[in-house]
């Protein structure tokens, strides 16, 4: 069983930055593909970034590409999401997720992730 604990959310003005962290325990971290998702009220949970087990391959949707950066430190069992140039439309609850699947370098479908953090609120004011 993998346990994930997120931190780092908060309120920020448009154009500002936030860094989210996700601490993992319960399984060898380097065996997990990590992802960050977000969900705004009344909307589906969408991928914002994902990173391969070794950290060498990442994926971002166009909505955040060039502004968000996912990284991981396998020695510290922690994944990060650096968010720059934040916009009001980035406001959502952000979730860290872990996938134990193998076969592809990363996964973008929430159903491919078996462990989730509790979520952290990110609010961007205009």
Buried (B, 14 or more C-beta within 10 A) or exposed (E): EBEBBBBBBEEBEEEBEBBBBBBBEEBEBEEBBBBBBBBEEEEEBBBBBBBBBEBEEBBBEEBBEEBBBBBBEBEEBBBBBBBBEBBEEBBBBBBBBBBBEEEEBBBBEBEBBEBBBEBBEBBBEE
